[in-house]
Amino acid sequence: MKKPIMSLLLLVSTVMAISCNKNDSVVEPTAAQEEISAPGAVATESKQQSLFANSSSSTETGYFKINKLENGNAAVEVILDESLSASGSKLKVQLVAIDGDTNEDEVFADLGEVSSATGAGSKNAVTLATADTPIKYDDLITMQGFRIRVTDGSKVVSEAVMM
């Protein structure tokens, strides 16, 4: 009885050893995969700032929070007041900079969408607009002269100058 069990154990362990490949490795997810697979990623640090009807307004329209993920990348949450959550459309959130030469906005990073029905939106693994490269939390919170901008089509509905 012991001999068949030992043979079976030897066979199973041999099959398992053969099925392991030397090239098997852990594959790091791309930023897009991380965004999809980690909607509730844990923030280790965060920085919050108010959003306003426009950059020269004192009327608060919500807030945005930049979160530091466990891997050091940045994630963004945007919460808008009820006054902006009536249209039922998706509002686009972007990190923009003003080009000093052309005085035009340049999109630095797409920060996802906010549902105007709920007034909430988030994006894990904030990435550069020109590449699928994640932006680190420490880099994002130190950027000066950038704006978080919420738009409905071409209309700016809320924004904040990052400080």
N, C-alpha and C positions, 0 to 999 in steps of 0.2 A: 504494500500500500504506500509506503514512504517513497519508493522509487518512482512511481508515476507522478506523484505530487512534486518531487524534486525535479523531474524532467520537465513538467509543465512550468514550474517556476523559472527554470533555466531558459526555456523557450520564450517565455514572456519577457524576461529581462533582456534576452538577446534581440528580440524584435524591437523593443523600446530603444536599445542602444543603437541599433542600425538606423532607426527612423530619425534619430537626432542628426541634424546636419551641422557641420562645423560653421557654415555660413549663416545659421540661424542667429538673428540678432534682434534687438528691440529697435523698431523703427519709430523715430520721433514724428509726431503728427505735424502736418503743415498748419499754418495759422488758420486757414479756412476749416480744416478738420477739427482743430482745437475749439474753434468757435461753436461748431455744431455739437461736438461731443462733450463740451464742458459748460453748459448753460448756467450752472450754479457753482462755478468755480469759486474757491474760497479766497477771499481777499485777506492779505496779511497787513496791508496799510491802505489808507485812502485819503483823498483830499477832495473836499466838497466846495462848490462855489455856486452862487445864485446866477440865474439867467434873467434877462430883462427884455422888455418889449423891443428895444433896440439899444445900441451901445451908448446913446446919450440919455436914455430914459432911466427913471428911478422906479418904474413899475415892474415889480418882480413877476416873472411868469413861470417860475419853476427853479430847478437846480440841476446841476450835473455833478457826478461824482466819478473821480478817476480812482480805480482800485488797482492795487498791486497784487498780481496773482503769485502763487507759490513759486512759479518759475521765473519771476522778475518782470514778466511782460505786463502791459497795461490793459485794463478793461475799463469800459465806460458805461455808466448808467445815467439815463436822462429821465427826469420826472417833470412833467408840465402841469401847470394849474388847470383846473376845470375849464377856465375861460378859453383855453386853446383846444379843448377836447370835444368839440361839437361837430366838426365837419365829417368825421368818419373816414378820413383819408389817412394815408401814411405820410408822415413828415420826415424829411431827410435831415440827418445830423452830420455835420462835417467839421473838421478842424481846418480852418483857412488862415492864410496869411495875406497881407496886402503887399503886392509887388510895388516897391518904391519907384520904379521907373515908369510903369504903366498905370499905377494906381488901381489896378484890377485885383480881384480876389484870385488866389491860387489855392486849390484844394490840396492840402498836405496829407490828410487822411480821411477816409470815409468811416464815419462812426455808426453806421447802420440807420435804422429807421425807428421812429416813435409812432405807435398807434395813437391816432388822435382820439380814438374811442376810449382808450384806457389812460392815455397821457404818459405811458411808460415805454421805455425801450432800453435795450442794453446790447453791448457788443463785447464779447470776450476776445482777447487777442486783437487789439487795435493794430491795424497794418497800414503801411504807407500806401498812398493812392497809386503810386507808380510801380509798386512791387508787392509781393505777398510776404513782405518782411515785417515781423512783429516789432512794435515800438516798445521799448522798455519803460516801465513806470517812472524810474528816476530821470530818464530823458524827457518824458512827456510833462512831468510836473515842473520842470525848470525852463520850459519854453516861454519866451517873452515875446509879446507882440502878436500872438496868435489869438484867434477867436474860435469859440465853439459856436456854430451857427445852426439854427433849426429853420428849415425852409419848407414852404408849401408851394411846390412848383418853383417859380422864380421869386416869390414873395418871402422876405425874411420875417418870421413870426416871433423869433426869440434869439438872443445871442448874449455872449459874455466875452469880455477880454480876459484871457488867461493871466492870472497873477501868481 
